[in-house]
Amino acid sequence: MMECKEIQKLFIPFIDDKLSVSDLAAFLDHMDTCKECREEYDIYYTVIMGMRYLDERQNISEFKLDSEQKLSLIHISEPTRRS
C-alpha cells in the first residue's frame, strides 16, 4: 500500500486522468481509507482547477465537476477490483 506522500504526488496525474491502472487502483484504495489525503486532495483539486479555469478565462461558476464527483465517477466506471 502506498504512503500518503506517494499518494499526494499522484493528485495532479489523477486530476489529469494520467494514472496507470495499477497506480489508479492504489490511489483509490488509499483515498477510500485516508481522511487526511482526501482533505488534501480537495484543496489541490480546488486550487488546480480554479487556476485552470481562470487561465482559460472561464467563469468560475462553470466549475461543474467537483473533487467528490470525480472520485465518485471513477469508482462507478472502474471494473470491480479483487479484494
PDB file with one MODEL, atoms N, CA, C and O in Angstrom:
MODEL        1
ATOM      1  N   MET A   1       0.847  -1.185   0.000  1.00  0.00           N
ATOM      2  CA  MET A   1       0.000   0.000   0.000  1.00  0.00           C
ATOM      3  C   MET A   1       0.887   1.241   0.000  1.00  0.00           C
ATOM      4  O   MET A   1       1.915   1.282   0.676  1.00  0.00           O
ATOM      5  N   MET A   2       0.486   2.230  -0.749  1.00  0.00           N
ATOM      6  CA  MET A   2       1.261   3.457  -0.861  1.00  0.00           C
ATOM      7  C   MET A   2       1.102   4.325   0.380  1.00  0.00           C
ATOM      8  O   MET A   2       0.069   4.305   1.049  1.00  0.00           O
ATOM      9  N   GLU A   3       2.146   5.082   0.667  1.00  0.00           N
ATOM     10  CA  GLU A   3       2.133   6.036   1.777  1.00  0.00           C
ATOM     11  C   GLU A   3       1.507   7.357   1.305  1.00  0.00           C
ATOM     12  O   GLU A   3       1.363   7.595   0.106  1.00  0.00           O
ATOM     13  N   CYS A   4       1.146   8.194   2.255  1.00  0.00           N
ATOM     14  CA  CYS A   4       0.489   9.467   1.949  1.00  0.00           C
ATOM     15  C   CYS A   4       1.320  10.339   1.000  1.00  0.00           C
ATOM     16  O   CYS A   4       0.773  10.922   0.063  1.00  0.00           O
ATOM     17  N   LYS A   5       2.618  10.432   1.231  1.00  0.00           N
ATOM     18  CA  LYS A   5       3.455  11.272   0.358  1.00  0.00           C
ATOM     19  C   LYS A   5       3.435  10.776  -1.078  1.00  0.00           C
ATOM     20  O   LYS A   5       3.412  11.578  -2.011  1.00  0.00           O
ATOM     21  N   GLU A   6       3.444   9.465  -1.263  1.00  0.00           N
ATOM     22  CA  GLU A   6       3.384   8.902  -2.610  1.00  0.00           C
ATOM     23  C   GLU A   6       2.032   9.203  -3.256  1.00  0.00           C
ATOM     24  O   GLU A   6       1.962   9.543  -4.437  1.00  0.00           O
ATOM     25  N   ILE A   7       0.974   9.076  -2.483  1.00  0.00           N
ATOM     26  CA  ILE A   7      -0.372   9.349  -2.988  1.00  0.00           C
ATOM     27  C   ILE A   7      -0.509  10.816  -3.368  1.00  0.00           C
ATOM     28  O   ILE A   7      -1.080  11.138  -4.409  1.00  0.00           O
ATOM     29  N   GLN A   8       0.010  11.705  -2.533  1.00  0.00           N
ATOM     30  CA  GLN A   8      -0.111  13.130  -2.807  1.00  0.00           C
ATOM     31  C   GLN A   8       0.633  13.527  -4.075  1.00  0.00           C
ATOM     32  O   GLN A   8       0.253  14.501  -4.724  1.00  0.00           O
ATOM     33  N   LYS A   9       1.670  12.809  -4.441  1.00  0.00           N
ATOM     34  CA  LYS A   9       2.377  13.070  -5.704  1.00  0.00           C
ATOM     35  C   LYS A   9       1.521  12.675  -6.907  1.00  0.00           C
ATOM     36  O   LYS A   9       1.798  13.089  -8.033  1.00  0.00           O
ATOM     37  N   LEU A  10       0.496  11.887  -6.669  1.00  0.00           N
ATOM     38  CA  LEU A  10      -0.384  11.431  -7.754  1.00  0.00           C
ATOM     39  C   LEU A  10      -1.628  12.297  -7.932  1.00  0.00           C
ATOM     40  O   LEU A  10      -2.424  12.044  -8.835  1.00  0.00           O
ATOM     41  N   PHE A  11      -1.809  13.305  -7.096  1.00  0.00           N
ATOM     42  CA  PHE A  11      -3.011  14.146  -7.197  1.00  0.00           C
ATOM     43  C   PHE A  11      -3.162  14.752  -8.595  1.00  0.00           C
ATOM     44  O   PHE A  11      -4.218  14.622  -9.212  1.00  0.00           O
ATOM     45  N   ILE A  12      -2.139  15.397  -9.086  1.00  0.00           N
ATOM     46  CA  ILE A  12      -2.253  16.066 -10.389  1.00  0.00           C
ATOM     47  C   ILE A  12      -2.400  15.042 -11.518  1.00  0.00           C
ATOM     48  O   ILE A  12      -3.259  15.226 -12.380  1.00  0.00           O
ATOM     49  N   PRO A  13      -1.592  13.960 -11.549  1.00  0.00           N
ATOM     50  CA  PRO A  13      -1.860  12.952 -12.583  1.00  0.00           C
ATOM     51  C   PRO A  13      -3.277  12.374 -12.510  1.00  0.00           C
ATOM     52  O   PRO A  13      -3.866  12.059 -13.543  1.00  0.00           O
ATOM     53  N   PHE A  14      -3.829  12.230 -11.298  1.00  0.00           N
ATOM     54  CA  PHE A  14      -5.209  11.756 -11.171  1.00  0.00           C
ATOM     55  C   PHE A  14      -6.176  12.770 -11.762  1.00  0.00           C
ATOM     56  O   PHE A  14      -7.072  12.405 -12.523  1.00  0.00           O
ATOM     57  N   ILE A  15      -6.001  14.032 -11.418  1.00  0.00           N
ATOM     58  CA  ILE A  15      -6.868  15.089 -11.943  1.00  0.00           C
ATOM     59  C   ILE A  15      -6.811  15.110 -13.465  1.00  0.00           C
ATOM     60  O   ILE A  15      -7.823  15.340 -14.128  1.00  0.00           O
ATOM     61  N   ASP A  16      -5.619  14.869 -14.018  1.00  0.00           N
ATOM     62  CA  ASP A  16      -5.423  14.907 -15.469  1.00  0.00           C
ATOM     63  C   ASP A  16      -5.710  13.572 -16.155  1.00  0.00           C
ATOM     64  O   ASP A  16      -5.463  13.432 -17.353  1.00  0.00           O
ATOM     65  N   ASP A  17      -6.227  12.588 -15.413  1.00  0.00           N
ATOM     66  CA  ASP A  17      -6.533  11.255 -15.951  1.00  0.00           C
ATOM     67  C   ASP A  17      -5.305  10.601 -16.585  1.00  0.00           C
ATOM     68  O   ASP A  17      -5.387  10.037 -17.676  1.00  0.00           O
ATOM     69  N   LYS A  18      -4.166  10.680 -15.893  1.00  0.00           N
ATOM     70  CA  LYS A  18      -2.921  10.144 -16.445  1.00  0.00           C
ATOM     71  C   LYS A  18      -2.310   9.044 -15.574  1.00  0.00           C
ATOM     72  O   LYS A  18      -1.125   8.739 -15.714  1.00  0.00           O
ATOM     73  N   LEU A  19      -3.085   8.455 -14.695  1.00  0.00           N
ATOM     74  CA  LEU A  19      -2.555   7.379 -13.858  1.00  0.00           C
ATOM     75  C   LEU A  19      -2.667   6.042 -14.586  1.00  0.00           C
ATOM     76  O   LEU A  19      -3.630   5.794 -15.312  1.00  0.00           O
ATOM     77  N   SER A  20      -1.670   5.189 -14.379  1.00  0.00           N
ATOM     78  CA  SER A  20      -1.753   3.824 -14.893  1.00  0.00           C
ATOM     79  C   SER A  20      -2.855   3.095 -14.122  1.00  0.00           C
ATOM     80  O   SER A  20      -3.312   3.566 -13.080  1.00  0.00           O
ATOM     81  N   VAL A  21      -3.263   1.972 -14.632  1.00  0.00           N
ATOM     82  CA  VAL A  21      -4.314   1.185 -13.976  1.00  0.00           C
ATOM     83  C   VAL A  21      -3.886   0.798 -12.560  1.00  0.00           C
ATOM     84  O   VAL A  21      -4.675   0.895 -11.621  1.00  0.00           O
ATOM     85  N   SER A  22      -2.639   0.361 -12.412  1.00  0.00           N
ATOM     86  CA  SER A  22      -2.181  -0.062 -11.078  1.00  0.00           C
ATOM     87  C   SER A  22      -2.071   1.125 -10.123  1.00  0.00           C
ATOM     88  O   SER A  22      -2.438   1.012  -8.953  1.00  0.00           O
ATOM     89  N   ASP A  23      -1.564   2.272 -10.615  1.00  0.00           N
ATOM     90  CA  ASP A  23      -1.498   3.466  -9.761  1.00  0.00           C
ATOM     91  C   ASP A  23      -2.892   3.964  -9.398  1.00  0.00           C
ATOM     92  O   ASP A  23      -3.124   4.411  -8.274  1.00  0.00           O
ATOM     93  N   LEU A  24      -3.812   3.888 -10.344  1.00  0.00           N
ATOM     94  CA  LEU A  24      -5.187   4.314 -10.079  1.00  0.00           C
ATOM     95  C   LEU A  24      -5.810   3.450  -8.988  1.00  0.00           C
ATOM     96  O   LEU A  24      -6.465   3.967  -8.083  1.00  0.00           O
ATOM     97  N   ALA A  25      -5.613   2.152  -9.070  1.00  0.00           N
ATOM     98  CA  ALA A  25      -6.167   1.244  -8.052  1.00  0.00           C
ATOM     99  C   ALA A  25      -5.587   1.553  -6.678  1.00  0.00           C
ATOM    100  O   ALA A  25      -6.321   1.625  -5.693  1.00  0.00           O
ATOM    101  N   ALA A  26      -4.269   1.737  -6.611  1.00  0.00           N
ATOM    102  CA  ALA A  26      -3.623   2.047  -5.331  1.00  0.00           C
ATOM    103  C   ALA A  26      -4.091   3.402  -4.808  1.00  0.00           C
ATOM    104  O   ALA A  26      -4.332   3.562  -3.611  1.00  0.00           O
ATOM    105  N   PHE A  27      -4.218   4.373  -5.708  1.00  0.00           N
ATOM    106  CA  PHE A  27      -4.672   5.715  -5.339  1.00  0.00           C
ATOM    107  C   PHE A  27      -6.074   5.643  -4.734  1.00  0.00           C
ATOM    108  O   PHE A  27      -6.315   6.183  -3.654  1.00  0.00           O
ATOM    109  N   LEU A  28      -6.985   4.984  -5.421  1.00  0.00           N
ATOM    110  CA  LEU A  28      -8.372   4.910  -4.945  1.00  0.00           C
ATOM    111  C   LEU A  28      -8.490   4.126  -3.645  1.00  0.00           C
ATOM    112  O   LEU A  28      -9.264   4.501  -2.764  1.00  0.00           O
ATOM    113  N   ASP A  29      -7.729   3.038  -3.516  1.00  0.00           N
ATOM    114  CA  ASP A  29      -7.742   2.280  -2.263  1.00  0.00           C
ATOM    115  C   ASP A  29      -7.309   3.159  -1.098  1.00  0.00           C
ATOM    116  O   ASP A  29      -7.933   3.152  -0.037  1.00  0.00           O
ATOM    117  N   HIS A  30      -6.236   3.913  -1.303  1.00  0.00           N
ATOM    118  CA  HIS A  30      -5.728   4.785  -0.244  1.00  0.00           C
ATOM    119  C   HIS A  30      -6.727   5.895   0.071  1.00  0.00           C
ATOM    120  O   HIS A  30      -6.983   6.196   1.237  1.00  0.00           O
ATOM    121  N   MET A  31      -7.286   6.496  -0.966  1.00  0.00           N
ATOM    122  CA  MET A  31      -8.226   7.597  -0.762  1.00  0.00           C
ATOM    123  C   MET A  31      -9.487   7.137  -0.037  1.00  0.00           C
ATOM    124  O   MET A  31     -10.111   7.914   0.685  1.00  0.00           O
ATOM    125  N   ASP A  32      -9.857   5.883  -0.230  1.00  0.00           N
ATOM    126  CA  ASP A  32     -11.031   5.337   0.476  1.00  0.00           C
ATOM    127  C   ASP A  32     -10.823   5.283   1.978  1.00  0.00           C
ATOM    128  O   ASP A  32     -11.784   5.356   2.744  1.00  0.00           O
ATOM    129  N   THR A  33      -9.569   5.157   2.406  1.00  0.00           N
ATOM    130  CA  THR A  33      -9.297   4.932   3.819  1.00  0.00           C
ATOM    131  C   THR A  33      -8.580   6.077   4.528  1.00  0.00           C
ATOM    132  O   THR A  33      -8.453   6.047   5.752  1.00  0.00           O
ATOM    133  N   CYS A  34      -8.109   7.085   3.794  1.00  0.00           N
ATOM    134  CA  CYS A  34      -7.294   8.141   4.402  1.00  0.00           C
ATOM    135  C   CYS A  34      -7.992   9.503   4.333  1.00  0.00           C
ATOM    136  O   CYS A  34      -8.008  10.162   3.293  1.00  0.00           O
ATOM    137  N   LYS A  35      -8.553   9.895   5.442  1.00  0.00           N
ATOM    138  CA  LYS A  35      -9.261  11.174   5.521  1.00  0.00           C
ATOM    139  C   LYS A  35      -8.328  12.346   5.231  1.00  0.00           C
ATOM    140  O   LYS A  35      -8.721  13.300   4.560  1.00  0.00           O
ATOM    141  N   GLU A  36      -7.100  12.280   5.730  1.00  0.00           N
ATOM    142  CA  GLU A  36      -6.145  13.376   5.537  1.00  0.00           C
ATOM    143  C   GLU A  36      -5.837  13.581   4.056  1.00  0.00           C
ATOM    144  O   GLU A  36      -5.785  14.718   3.588  1.00  0.00           O
ATOM    145  N   CYS A  37      -5.633  12.500   3.320  1.00  0.00           N
ATOM    146  CA  CYS A  37      -5.344  12.626   1.888  1.00  0.00           C
ATOM    147  C   CYS A  37      -6.565  13.119   1.117  1.00  0.00           C
ATOM    148  O   CYS A  37      -6.422  13.883   0.162  1.00  0.00           O
ATOM    149  N   ARG A  38      -7.760  12.695   1.516  1.00  0.00           N
ATOM    150  CA  ARG A  38      -8.971  13.202   0.857  1.00  0.00           C
ATOM    151  C   ARG A  38      -9.093  14.704   1.061  1.00  0.00           C
ATOM    152  O   ARG A  38      -9.434  15.434   0.130  1.00  0.00           O
ATOM    153  N   GLU A  39      -8.815  15.171   2.279  1.00  0.00           N
ATOM    154  CA  GLU A  39      -8.884  16.612   2.554  1.00  0.00           C
ATOM    155  C   GLU A  39      -7.818  17.366   1.761  1.00  0.00           C
ATOM    156  O   GLU A  39      -8.088  18.430   1.205  1.00  0.00           O
ATOM    157  N   GLU A  40      -6.620  16.817   1.711  1.00  0.00           N
ATOM    158  CA  GLU A  40      -5.529  17.447   0.955  1.00  0.00           C
ATOM    159  C   GLU A  40      -5.857  17.459  -0.533  1.00  0.00           C
ATOM    160  O   GLU A  40      -5.588  18.445  -1.219  1.00  0.00           O
ATOM    161  N   TYR A  41      -6.438  16.366  -1.036  1.00  0.00           N
ATOM    162  CA  TYR A  41      -6.843  16.281  -2.439  1.00  0.00           C
ATOM    163  C   TYR A  41      -7.887  17.354  -2.772  1.00  0.00           C
ATOM    164  O   TYR A  41      -7.800  18.005  -3.814  1.00  0.00           O
ATOM    165  N   ASP A  42      -8.852  17.533  -1.903  1.00  0.00           N
ATOM    166  CA  ASP A  42      -9.878  18.556  -2.134  1.00  0.00           C
ATOM    167  C   ASP A  42      -9.249  19.934  -2.312  1.00  0.00           C
ATOM    168  O   ASP A  42      -9.676  20.715  -3.162  1.00  0.00           O
ATOM    169  N   ILE A  43      -8.238  20.225  -1.510  1.00  0.00           N
ATOM    170  CA  ILE A  43      -7.547  21.515  -1.620  1.00  0.00           C
ATOM    171  C   ILE A  43      -6.815  21.594  -2.955  1.00  0.00           C
ATOM    172  O   ILE A  43      -6.951  22.581  -3.679  1.00  0.00           O
ATOM    173  N   TYR A  44      -6.041  20.564  -3.286  1.00  0.00           N
ATOM    174  CA  TYR A  44      -5.315  20.536  -4.570  1.00  0.00           C
ATOM    175  C   TYR A  44      -6.280  20.706  -5.729  1.00  0.00           C
ATOM    176  O   TYR A  44      -6.053  21.523  -6.621  1.00  0.00           O
ATOM    177  N   TYR A  45      -7.358  19.932  -5.714  1.00  0.00           N
ATOM    178  CA  TYR A  45      -8.320  19.965  -6.813  1.00  0.00           C
ATOM    179  C   TYR A  45      -8.903  21.365  -6.987  1.00  0.00           C
ATOM    180  O   TYR A  45      -8.980  21.882  -8.102  1.00  0.00           O
ATOM    181  N   THR A  46      -9.305  21.961  -5.894  1.00  0.00           N
ATOM    182  CA  THR A  46      -9.901  23.294  -5.958  1.00  0.00           C
ATOM    183  C   THR A  46      -8.909  24.317  -6.504  1.00  0.00           C
ATOM    184  O   THR A  46      -9.254  25.120  -7.371  1.00  0.00           O
ATOM    185  N   VAL A  47      -7.686  24.286  -6.001  1.00  0.00           N
ATOM    186  CA  VAL A  47      -6.670  25.245  -6.445  1.00  0.00           C
ATOM    187  C   VAL A  47      -6.297  25.015  -7.905  1.00  0.00           C
ATOM    188  O   VAL A  47      -6.304  25.954  -8.700  1.00  0.00           O
ATOM    189  N   ILE A  48      -5.972  23.774  -8.264  1.00  0.00           N
ATOM    190  CA  ILE A  48      -5.536  23.463  -9.634  1.00  0.00           C
ATOM    191  C   ILE A  48      -6.640  23.779 -10.635  1.00  0.00           C
ATOM    192  O   ILE A  48      -6.399  24.464 -11.629  1.00  0.00           O
ATOM    193  N   MET A  49      -7.833  23.290 -10.382  1.00  0.00           N
ATOM    194  CA  MET A  49      -8.926  23.517 -11.330  1.00  0.00           C
ATOM    195  C   MET A  49      -9.333  24.981 -11.369  1.00  0.00           C
ATOM    196  O   MET A  49      -9.664  25.498 -12.436  1.00  0.00           O
ATOM    197  N   GLY A  50      -9.315  25.654 -10.233  1.00  0.00           N
ATOM    198  CA  GLY A  50      -9.620  27.080 -10.210  1.00  0.00           C
ATOM    199  C   GLY A  50      -8.623  27.870 -11.039  1.00  0.00           C
ATOM    200  O   GLY A  50      -9.005  28.763 -11.795  1.00  0.00           O
ATOM    201  N   MET A  51      -7.339  27.540 -10.898  1.00  0.00           N
ATOM    202  CA  MET A  51      -6.313  28.225 -11.684  1.00  0.00           C
ATOM    203  C   MET A  51      -6.485  27.953 -13.177  1.00  0.00           C
ATOM    204  O   MET A  51      -6.318  28.853 -14.000  1.00  0.00           O
ATOM    205  N   ARG A  52      -6.813  26.726 -13.515  1.00  0.00           N
ATOM    206  CA  ARG A  52      -7.008  26.378 -14.930  1.00  0.00           C
ATOM    207  C   ARG A  52      -8.198  27.128 -15.523  1.00  0.00           C
ATOM    208  O   ARG A  52      -8.127  27.631 -16.644  1.00  0.00           O
ATOM    209  N   TYR A  53      -9.271  27.200 -14.778  1.00  0.00           N
ATOM    210  CA  TYR A  53     -10.432  27.928 -15.274  1.00  0.00           C
ATOM    211  C   TYR A  53     -10.133  29.413 -15.419  1.00  0.00           C
ATOM    212  O   TYR A  53     -10.552  30.045 -16.390  1.00  0.00           O
ATOM    213  N   LEU A  54      -9.419  29.961 -14.465  1.00  0.00           N
ATOM    214  CA  LEU A  54      -9.057  31.377 -14.568  1.00  0.00           C
ATOM    215  C   LEU A  54      -8.121  31.607 -15.744  1.00  0.00           C
ATOM    216  O   LEU A  54      -8.265  32.598 -16.460  1.00  0.00           O
ATOM    217  N   ASP A  55      -7.163  30.706 -15.955  1.00  0.00           N
ATOM    218  CA  ASP A  55      -6.252  30.818 -17.091  1.00  0.00           C
ATOM    219  C   ASP A  55      -6.999  30.769 -18.413  1.00  0.00           C
ATOM    220  O   ASP A  55      -6.624  31.447 -19.370  1.00  0.00           O
ATOM    221  N   GLU A  56      -8.040  29.978 -18.468  1.00  0.00           N
ATOM    222  CA  GLU A  56      -8.842  29.857 -19.687  1.00  0.00           C
ATOM    223  C   GLU A  56      -9.896  30.952 -19.780  1.00  0.00           C
ATOM    224  O   GLU A  56     -10.686  30.979 -20.723  1.00  0.00           O
ATOM    225  N   ARG A  57      -9.908  31.856 -18.800  1.00  0.00           N
ATOM    226  CA  ARG A  57     -10.853  32.978 -18.746  1.00  0.00           C
ATOM    227  C   ARG A  57     -12.310  32.516 -18.743  1.00  0.00           C
ATOM    228  O   ARG A  57     -13.196  33.169 -19.295  1.00  0.00           O
ATOM    229  N   GLN A  58     -12.522  31.376 -18.104  1.00  0.00           N
ATOM    230  CA  GLN A  58     -13.887  30.893 -17.963  1.00  0.00           C
ATOM    231  C   GLN A  58     -14.436  31.356 -16.625  1.00  0.00           C
ATOM    232  O   GLN A  58     -13.686  31.599 -15.679  1.00  0.00           O
ATOM    233  N   ASN A  59     -15.713  31.470 -16.560  1.00  0.00           N
ATOM    234  CA  ASN A  59     -16.387  31.853 -15.331  1.00  0.00           C
ATOM    235  C   ASN A  59     -16.275  30.724 -14.312  1.00  0.00           C
ATOM    236  O   ASN A  59     -16.565  29.570 -14.624  1.00  0.00           O
ATOM    237  N   ILE A  60     -15.861  31.053 -13.112  1.00  0.00           N
ATOM    238  CA  ILE A  60     -15.695  30.049 -12.065  1.00  0.00           C
ATOM    239  C   ILE A  60     -17.018  29.324 -11.753  1.00  0.00           C
ATOM    240  O   ILE A  60     -16.996  28.224 -11.201  1.00  0.00           O
ATOM    241  N   SER A  61     -18.156  29.922 -12.094  1.00  0.00           N
ATOM    242  CA  SER A  61     -19.438  29.252 -11.857  1.00  0.00           C
ATOM    243  C   SER A  61     -19.618  28.053 -12.783  1.00  0.00           C
ATOM    244  O   SER A  61     -20.531  27.254 -12.576  1.00  0.00           O
ATOM    245  N   GLU A  62     -18.771  27.909 -13.796  1.00  0.00           N
ATOM    246  CA  GLU A  62     -18.828  26.759 -14.683  1.00  0.00           C
ATOM    247  C   GLU A  62     -18.054  25.572 -14.113  1.00  0.00           C
ATOM    248  O   GLU A  62     -17.855  24.568 -14.798  1.00  0.00           O
ATOM    249  N   PHE A  63     -17.634  25.686 -12.897  1.00  0.00           N
ATOM    250  CA  PHE A  63     -16.845  24.678 -12.208  1.00  0.00           C
ATOM    251  C   PHE A  63     -17.768  23.509 -11.870  1.00  0.00           C
ATOM    252  O   PHE A  63     -18.215  23.384 -10.730  1.00  0.00           O
ATOM    253  N   LYS A  64     -18.054  22.654 -12.848  1.00  0.00           N
ATOM    254  CA  LYS A  64     -19.119  21.664 -12.734  1.00  0.00           C
ATOM    255  C   LYS A  64     -18.710  20.378 -12.022  1.00  0.00           C
ATOM    256  O   LYS A  64     -19.525  19.773 -11.327  1.00  0.00           O
ATOM    257  N   LEU A  65     -17.473  19.960 -12.185  1.00  0.00           N
ATOM    258  CA  LEU A  65     -17.080  18.652 -11.673  1.00  0.00           C
ATOM    259  C   LEU A  65     -16.199  18.834 -10.451  1.00  0.00           C
ATOM    260  O   LEU A  65     -14.990  19.032 -10.573  1.00  0.00           O
ATOM    261  N   ASP A  66     -16.799  18.769  -9.281  1.00  0.00           N
ATOM    262  CA  ASP A  66     -16.001  18.963  -8.069  1.00  0.00           C
ATOM    263  C   ASP A  66     -15.239  17.694  -7.729  1.00  0.00           C
ATOM    264  O   ASP A  66     -15.454  16.644  -8.334  1.00  0.00           O
ATOM    265  N   SER A  67     -14.366  17.799  -6.774  1.00  0.00           N
ATOM    266  CA  SER A  67     -13.472  16.685  -6.453  1.00  0.00           C
ATOM    267  C   SER A  67     -14.218  15.427  -6.031  1.00  0.00           C
ATOM    268  O   SER A  67     -13.824  14.328  -6.422  1.00  0.00           O
ATOM    269  N   GLU A  68     -15.267  15.554  -5.258  1.00  0.00           N
ATOM    270  CA  GLU A  68     -16.020  14.378  -4.821  1.00  0.00           C
ATOM    271  C   GLU A  68     -16.697  13.704  -6.004  1.00  0.00           C
ATOM    272  O   GLU A  68     -16.747  12.475  -6.071  1.00  0.00           O
ATOM    273  N   GLN A  69     -17.220  14.494  -6.939  1.00  0.00           N
ATOM    274  CA  GLN A  69     -17.858  13.913  -8.113  1.00  0.00           C
ATOM    275  C   GLN A  69     -16.841  13.129  -8.926  1.00  0.00           C
ATOM    276  O   GLN A  69     -17.147  12.032  -9.395  1.00  0.00           O
ATOM    277  N   LYS A  70     -15.625  13.669  -9.107  1.00  0.00           N
ATOM    278  CA  LYS A  70     -14.609  12.984  -9.888  1.00  0.00           C
ATOM    279  C   LYS A  70     -14.259  11.652  -9.239  1.00  0.00           C
ATOM    280  O   LYS A  70     -14.185  10.636  -9.929  1.00  0.00           O
ATOM    281  N   LEU A  71     -14.045  11.636  -7.933  1.00  0.00           N
ATOM    282  CA  LEU A  71     -13.740  10.382  -7.246  1.00  0.00           C
ATOM    283  C   LEU A  71     -14.892   9.393  -7.399  1.00  0.00           C
ATOM    284  O   LEU A  71     -14.661   8.205  -7.625  1.00  0.00           O
ATOM    285  N   SER A  72     -16.128   9.872  -7.277  1.00  0.00           N
ATOM    286  CA  SER A  72     -17.298   9.000  -7.398  1.00  0.00           C
ATOM    287  C   SER A  72     -17.423   8.435  -8.806  1.00  0.00           C
ATOM    288  O   SER A  72     -17.729   7.255  -8.979  1.00  0.00           O
ATOM    289  N   LEU A  73     -17.189   9.272  -9.807  1.00  0.00           N
ATOM    290  CA  LEU A  73     -17.288   8.817 -11.191  1.00  0.00           C
ATOM    291  C   LEU A  73     -16.256   7.749 -11.500  1.00  0.00           C
ATOM    292  O   LEU A  73     -16.553   6.793 -12.216  1.00  0.00           O
ATOM    293  N   ILE A  74     -15.061   7.892 -10.978  1.00  0.00           N
ATOM    294  CA  ILE A  74     -14.023   6.894 -11.211  1.00  0.00           C
ATOM    295  C   ILE A  74     -14.439   5.567 -10.591  1.00  0.00           C
ATOM    296  O   ILE A  74     -14.259   4.516 -11.207  1.00  0.00           O
ATOM    297  N   HIS A  75     -14.992   5.599  -9.383  1.00  0.00           N
ATOM    298  CA  HIS A  75     -15.428   4.364  -8.718  1.00  0.00           C
ATOM    299  C   HIS A  75     -16.546   3.693  -9.509  1.00  0.00           C
ATOM    300  O   HIS A  75     -16.572   2.466  -9.611  1.00  0.00           O
ATOM    301  N   ILE A  76     -17.448   4.454 -10.058  1.00  0.00           N
ATOM    302  CA  ILE A  76     -18.575   3.894 -10.802  1.00  0.00           C
ATOM    303  C   ILE A  76     -18.100   3.249 -12.094  1.00  0.00           C
ATOM    304  O   ILE A  76     -18.579   2.179 -12.471  1.00  0.00           O
ATOM    305  N   SER A  77     -17.146   3.905 -12.782  1.00  0.00           N
ATOM    306  CA  SER A  77     -16.747   3.433 -14.101  1.00  0.00           C
ATOM    307  C   SER A  77     -15.653   2.383 -14.084  1.00  0.00           C
ATOM    308  O   SER A  77     -15.420   1.728 -15.101  1.00  0.00           O
ATOM    309  N   GLU A  78     -14.976   2.203 -12.959  1.00  0.00           N
ATOM    310  CA  GLU A  78     -13.874   1.226 -12.934  1.00  0.00           C
ATOM    311  C   GLU A  78     -14.435  -0.172 -12.753  1.00  0.00           C
ATOM    312  O   GLU A  78     -15.470  -0.358 -12.112  1.00  0.00           O
ATOM    313  N   PRO A  79     -13.735  -1.173 -13.331  1.00  0.00           N
ATOM    314  CA  PRO A  79     -14.194  -2.560 -13.127  1.00  0.00           C
ATOM    315  C   PRO A  79     -14.012  -2.950 -11.668  1.00  0.00           C
ATOM    316  O   PRO A  79     -13.199  -2.367 -10.952  1.00  0.00           O
ATOM    317  N   THR A  80     -14.767  -3.926 -11.248  1.00  0.00           N
ATOM    318  CA  THR A  80     -14.699  -4.390  -9.867  1.00  0.00           C
ATOM    319  C   THR A  80     -13.301  -4.912  -9.584  1.00  0.00           C
ATOM    320  O   THR A  80     -12.760  -5.734 -10.324  1.00  0.00           O
ATOM    321  N   ARG A  81     -12.728  -4.412  -8.492  1.00  0.00           N
ATOM    322  CA  ARG A  81     -11.384  -4.836  -8.089  1.00  0.00           C
ATOM    323  C   ARG A  81     -11.469  -6.069  -7.214  1.00  0.00           C
ATOM    324  O   ARG A  81     -12.439  -6.267  -6.483  1.00  0.00           O
ATOM    325  N   ARG A  82     -10.435  -6.896  -7.300  1.00  0.00           N
ATOM    326  CA  ARG A  82     -10.379  -8.073  -6.437  1.00  0.00           C
ATOM    327  C   ARG A  82      -9.909  -7.665  -5.065  1.00  0.00           C
ATOM    328  O   ARG A  82      -9.062  -6.780  -4.935  1.00  0.00           O
ATOM    329  N   SER A  83     -10.439  -8.288  -4.048  1.00  0.00           N
ATOM    330  CA  SER A  83     -10.045  -7.995  -2.674  1.00  0.00           C
ATOM    331  C   SER A  83      -8.768  -8.700  -2.324  1.00  0.00           C
ATOM    332  O   SER A  83      -8.279  -8.571  -1.202  1.00  0.00           O
TER     333      SER A  83
ENDMDL
END
